[in-house]
């Protein structure tokens, strides 16, 4: 295997995927589709350019591991705590009913029993990356339909890991062997899962508290944690996906997970590119067209069937018709995980590559269509709402979700911020603090007075978690112009925004962009210092009178700087000292 050939193939894959990805984004399509098309174009289906398989196989395996690691990191149990019971009911029955539907469709289309079983297992999953990405971009990920979908996807992902572990087993020749394998998988996953949850409570908080302020070490330790779990899974003869997924779950429960998710996503995207391109590279032209008509028929039946299954299950839990419709229409696609399951089944010789081609066509068709369906879900509902009114009932009501709205966001936590937050809390109620210092976050969590988010404000996930678009007042104590410009760009027009600047030119620009007030601490300090020096030189007594007030304020400390009209707050400030 030539190193030059490896490098050339790898470069061709990256450049082609990037080019097709840019084109796909122009049509509103997810990049995963572009990656699959890359493999089809560079593989036997079209030009058959990439011939060195070793590198692709290695990178594809890493890509799958990182994909499952990232999925695990999205599984924050607090996100669905309010609606956990109905989500479990919906997800369990959805898995059973959609698997039965997929079985029936595959059987009716003439596949043999093994192929029917693999197809049914592969086509039950929703497209987690696509659904989460589009709903996040639309600010619907924290809505009730969004949370229902995320909760169902979490349960599906757990099911996915079990399926992958089952298909990775060496012996599945009889029902007893399958049952034994499932039992072993359950025991091993339980053991590793308990270790994962215990680590998230006792080990990881201490570890990440020490390293989170060092951005480079922070990322390296997180990746090392994933590989530790992969090694444990390999030791217990489980697939690497199980270990990567459980490693992600343990990190997801930490306050640092949003920041880490933003940092690891580019690395994950890199490996995912190669993984999905490798699926396209496995297919020949005959594989892709062998069942093209069956793929179209199955796609249509499954999209319609999946919608009605989800609608029935959400509606049965007593949610409103609007919530049931939106939660269902977001989940109609056959996801990219059908290709993950199919590719593993091909490796294990359970199916041939023509069945993988069938799954690939279904995934491409349904993901492409569902991208537009999710993007215009509200428009579609407005059109069909009169027909769905027959499902309305007085007994149906949506759960009120906890969310920040008309609240205060403070970017950075320091003496200035600490001094003004009590007054802002009195005026607006909720206060959310975004800070990148672990000791600040720990102090805030210990006090329990304000909600806090660990992370860099420049990361989109952090801004969305703080719900910047619904904030009423934003106070930024950073002097970084790019942060404050991004803040003013994204903050709602009716929000009051106070920012800080070091230079006059920056302050002017921030005012031009809509800042209500620009804090010029450096400039004002220099001006005050100039006045003091002038007094010191010309009138020593006036100088001493001026600084006397400053000295008194310093000696009083933070207690005097809190809201004096509220004795309990003043006492709280003294206690903090």
N, C-alpha and C positions, 0 to 999 in steps of 0.2 A: 504494500500500500504506500504510494508515494505521498510524502508530506506536502509537496507542491500541489498534487491533485486534491488532497484533502482541503488545503487552504483555498484553492480555486473553487471547489464545490461549495464550501461553506460561504465564501464571498458571494457566489452567484445566488444562493438561497436567500441571504440577507438582503441583497440589493433588489432582487425580484420581489420578495415579500414586501419590502418597504414601498416600492413603486406601486404594486397592486393595492397595498393598504391605503395609500394616499388617494388612489382612484375610488376605492370602496367607500372611504369616508365622505367623498363628494356626493355619493348616492345614499348616504345615511346607513351604510351597511357596517356591521361589526368587523373588526380586523381578523377575527377567527376565520371568517369566510375567505378573506384574502389569503390567509396562510394555507388553507386547504387548496385553494386555486393555485397557489404557488407550487405545491407538490404535484398537482395535476399537470401544470404547464411544463415543469422541469422533468417530470417522470415519464414513464412509458406511454401515458395517455396522449402526450403531444410530442415534445422534442427529445425526451430521454437524454437530457444533458448530464444530470447528476448520476454518477455511477459508483462512487465510493460510499458503501453503506455503513462502514464501521463508525465513522464520526456521527453520522445522522442518527444511528441507533443509540449511541451513547448519549448524545444531546437530547434525543427524544425522551429517553428514560428519565434524565434529569428534569426535563420540562414537565413531565407528568408528576414527578415528585414535588416540584415547586408549585404546580397548579393546585395540588391537593393541600399543600402547606398554606397557600394563600386562602383557599376555601375555608380551612380550619380557622384561620385568623379572622374571618368574617363572622364566625359563630359566637356572637356575644349573647349570652343567655339573658342578660338584662334587657336586650332589645325586644324580646318577645314575652317577658315575664307577665305582663298584664293580660295576655290572651293565650297563655300556654295551653290550657285545657282544650279550647276549641281547635287550636292549631294541631295538637297531637291527634285529635279525632279526625280532622280533615286530612292530615298527611297520611295516616295509617290506611284509611279507607280509600284515599286517592291512589295510593300505591297498589292496593289490591285490585281496585276496579280498572285502573288504567293498564295494569299488567294483564288482566283478563281480556280487556279489549284488544290489546296488542297481540295476545295469543290467538284470539279468534280471527283477527285480520290476517296474520301471518299464515295460520292454518288454511284459511279460505283461499289464500293466494297460492297455495300449493307447495310451501316449503316443507322439508322433512322435519321430524320431531325435534332433533337436536337444534336445527336452525331456528325452528319456531321458538324454542326455549331461550336461545341466545337473543333473538330479535325482541322477544317480549321483555327480557331483562334489560336490554339496551335502550329501549324506546320509552321508558317510563319517567325519565328524569327531565326536569326543566333546565333551561340554559342559564345556570346561575350567573356566570360572568356577564352575559348579555342583559338579562333581566335587571340585575343589580345596577349595571352601568347606566342603562337607559332611564330607570326610575330615579337614580341619583341625579342624573343630568336634569330631569324634569322636576326635581325637588319633591318626588312622591314616595321616596324610599321610607320616610317616617310616617306616611299616611296610613290609615287603617288597612286599605287593600295592600299597600306595599309591605306592611309588617306581616300580614297574613301570608303573602307570597314568600317573604324571606323565611318565615318560620317553617313553611312547608318545604322550602328548598333545603333548610338545615336538616330536616328529617330525611329528605331524599339523599343528601350527601352522606349521611350515616349509612343509609341503605346501599349507596354506591360503593362505599369502602368495603362493606361486607361482600358485595357481588364481586368486586375486584379480587378480594382475598380468596373467595371461593374459586374463581376461574384460575387463580394462580396455583391452586393445589395440584399435586401430581396425580392423585387417584380420584376419579369421579365416575367410575364405571358402573356403579349400582346405587340404588336408593340408600342402602345402608352406609355405603362409603360417603355419599353426599351428606347424610345426617351426621355421621361421625366427624366429617370435615367441618361442618357448620358448628358442631359442638366445640371442637377444638378452637375454631376461630373466635367463637363467642367468649370462651374462657380467656384466651390470650388477649383479645381486645379489651375485655373487662379489666384484666390485670394492668395492661398498659394504660387504659383509660383512667383507672384509679390513680396510678402514678402521675398521669398528666394533670388531673384535677388537684391532687395533693401538691404537686409542684407549683401550680398556679396560685395556690394559697400561701404556701410556706417558704418555698425556695426561690421562685422567680422574682417575687417582689423585692426581696433583699438583694438578689443579684443585679437586677436591672436598676435598682435605686442607686447602686454604686457606679454603674457604667453609662446610664442614660444620657448624662451630660456630655459624654464623649461620643460624637456622632459616628465615627468610624468603628470604634470598639462595639458600640451599640448594635450596629448592623451585623458585624462579624459574629458576635455571640449569638444573635438570633438565628443566623444561618447554621452555626455550629450546633445549636439546640435541635434544629430540624434533622441534621445528619446524625445526632445522637439517637433520636427516636427511630430513624431509618435503620441504624445499626441494630437497635434492640429488636425491631420488627424482623429483620433478616435473621437474627439469632433464634427467634421463635418460629422461623419458617413462614412468616407472613410477608405479604407484598410490601415493598417500600412505600406504597401509597398510604397504607394504614399508619405507618410511623409518621410520615410527613403530615398527614391529616390531624392526628392526635397531638403532634407537636404544635401545630397551628392553634388548636383549640385551647391548649394550656396558656399560650401567649395572649389569645384573644380576650381573656378575662382580666388582663392587666390594664391599668390606666395608660400605659405607654403603647397600646396596640395600634391605635389610629396613626400615630407618628411612624411606627415601624411598618405598618401596611403601606404607607406612602413611599417609604424608602425602599422596600423590597419589591414593590410592583414593577419597576423598570427591569430589574433582574429577572423576575418571573416572566415578564412579557417576552424577554429575549429567548428564554428556553421554550416557552409555549409556542413561539413562532416555529422553532425547529420541530417540535413535537407534531403539530398539526400539518406542517409541510411534509413530515415523514409519512403521514397517513396517505396523503396524495401520491407520494412517491411509490407506495406499495401497490398502487392500483394500475392495472393495464387498461387500455381502452375498452377491451371486451368486458372487463369487470364492471366498469362504470355504466355500460349500456345493457348489461345482461338482463337486468330487471327494471329497466327504466319505466315501463308502463306500470308495473306493480308498485314502484316507488311513488309515482304520482297518485295512484289510487289510494295507497296506504296513507300518504301525507294528508290528503283531503279528509279521509275518514277519521284519522287520529286527531287532527286539529279540531274538527267539529266535535268528536267524541270527548276529547280532553276538556273542551270548554264546558260541555254540559255536565260532565262528571264533577268538575270543580264547582260549577255554579250550584248544582244540587247540594253538594257537601257544605259549602259556605252558607247557602240559604238555610239549610237544615239547622245550622248552629244559631240561627236567629239574627243574623246580620241583615242590614237593609239591602234592598235590591241593587242599589247603586254600588255598594261595596262588593256584593256577590258578583256582579257583572264585571267590574274592573279587576277584581282579584282573579277572576277566571280567565278573562281574555288575555291577561299578561302571561299565562302559563300554557299556551296551546302548542308550543313548538316541540319537535324532537330535538334534543339538545346535542351539543358537541360531545357530551359524555357517552352518547351512543357509539361514537367513533372510538372512544377510549376502551369501552367494553368490547366492541367489535375487533379492534386491533389486538387486544389481549387474547380474544377467542381464536383469532387467526394464528397467533404465535403458539397457542396450545393445541392447534390442529382440531379445534371443535367445529370450525366452519372454514369455508374457502374464501378467497379474496373477492369472489363475485358477490357474496353476501355482504362483505364489508363495503363494496361498491354500492349496493342497495341502501345500506344504512347511511352512506355518505351522501347519496342523492337526496334521501329524505331529510337529513340534517340541513343540507344546503337550501333546499326548497322551503322548509318550514321556518328556519332561522331567518332567511331573507324576508319572507312575508311577515313574520311576527315582529321584526324590527319596526316595520311601518305600522303594524297593528298597535303595538305598545305606544309608539310615538303619538298616535291619533286616537288613543283609547277613549278619551272623553268625548271627542267628536263623534265617534261611532256610537257611544252610549246615548248621546243626545238624539241621534237619528232613530235609534230603536227603542228608546225609553217608553213611548206609548204602548208598544207591544208587550213590554215587560211589566207594565203596571199591574197586570193580572196576578203577579207574584207578591204584590204589596200586602202587608198585614200590620195591624196595630201592635201585634206582639213582637214585631221585629224592631230592633233598636241597636245602634252601633255603640261600641265601648268608647268611652271618653279616654283618649290617650294622653299621657303626660308629655307635654312638649313646651319648649320655651317660645314665648311670643310677647312682643312689646316689652322686651327685657333689656337689661344692660349687659354689654360685653366689654370686658376690660382686657386689653392685650398687654401682657406684662404685669407683674406684681412687684411693686416697690413701695418706698415710703410715701411717695406722692399718691399712688393708687390706693394704698391702704387708708390714707387719711380721708379721701373723698368718697370711698365706696359706701360707708354707712348712710351718707346723705342721699346718694343715688338709690340705694335700696329702699329708703323711706319713700322716695318719689315714684320708683318704677316697680318695686317688688323683687322680681327675680334678677339675680346677678350671676353671670358666667365669666369665669376668669380663664384666659388662655395663657399658659406660661411654659417656658422651656427649661426651667430649673426644678430638679426633683425635690430639693428641700422646700421650695415654695409650695409645690403640689402637696407634699406630705403635711406641711403646716396647715394648709387650707382644708385638707381632708380631716385632719385631727380636730380642727375647730368646728367643722361642719356647718359653717354659716353660709358659705357660698358654694355653688357648683364650680368645679374646676376641670379643665381639660389640659392634659399634657401634650405639647406638640408645638410645631412651628406654624404660625398663622398663614404662612405662604402656601401651605399644603391645602388643597381643596377639601380633603376629607375632614380636616380640622374645622374649617369654616362652616361646612355643612353640619357637623355635629353641634356646633354652637348656634346653628340656625341664624346666621348673619342676616339673611334676607328678611327676617321678621323682627329684627332688633329695633328698639326705639332710641337707644342711646349707646354710642360706642366711644370708649376712651382708649386711645393708643398711647402707651408710654415709650414706644420705640421711636428712635430718630432715623430709622432706615427709610429713605424716601420711597423705595419700591414697595415696601409693606404698606405704607400709608396711602400710596396711590392705588394699590389694589383694593384696599379697604374702601376708599371713597368711590371706586368704580363699582363695587359690588353691594355696598350698603344701600338700603332703600332710600328713595328720595326724601321721605318725610322723617328720616332718622337724624338725630343730632349727633354730630361727629366731632370730637375733640382729638386732635393729633399733636404730635411733638416734632419739632424740627431744630436743627443746629444752625442752619444757614438761612440768611434772609431770602435768598433766591428760592430755596425750597419752600419756605413759608408762603411766599407770594403764589407759587404754583399750587400749593395745597389749598389756599383760599380760593384760587381760580377754579379748582376742581370741586368746590362745594363744602369745604371744612367750615364748621361753625366757629371754631376757635383753634388757633395754632399756638401751642405752648412753646415759648422760646426761652427755655430756662438758661441756656448758655448766654444768649444775647442779653437777657434781663439781668443776669448775675454780673456780667461785665459792666452793664450800665450802672447798677447799684454800687459795684466796687469802685467805679470811677467817681461817683458822688461821695463815697466814704473817704476816698483818698483826698479829694478836694477839700472836704470838711477837716480832715486830719491836718492838712497843711495850713489852712486858713483860719479854722476855728476849732481848737482842740475840745472845748467844752461842748459844742454842738455835736461833734463826732461822738463823744462819750455818751451823750443823751440818746443819740440815734442807735448805737449798738446795745444800749442797756435793754431795750425792748427785745432785741434779738436774743440776748443772753437769757432773759427771763423765759422766752418761749422754749429755748433749748433745754433749760433746766426743768421745765414742766414735763417735757417728754411727750410721748404719744397720747397719754391720757387727756391732756389739754387739747390735743389736735383732733380728737374725736368729736362727735356732735355733743356739745355741752348741754343742750336742752334735754338730752335723754340720759339721766343718771345711770341707768343700767348699762348703756353703751360705754359711758365713760369708765364705769367700773370694769367692764369687760376689757377695755384697752389697758387698764392698769394690770389686770390679771395676766394679760399676754406678755407684759414686760417680765 
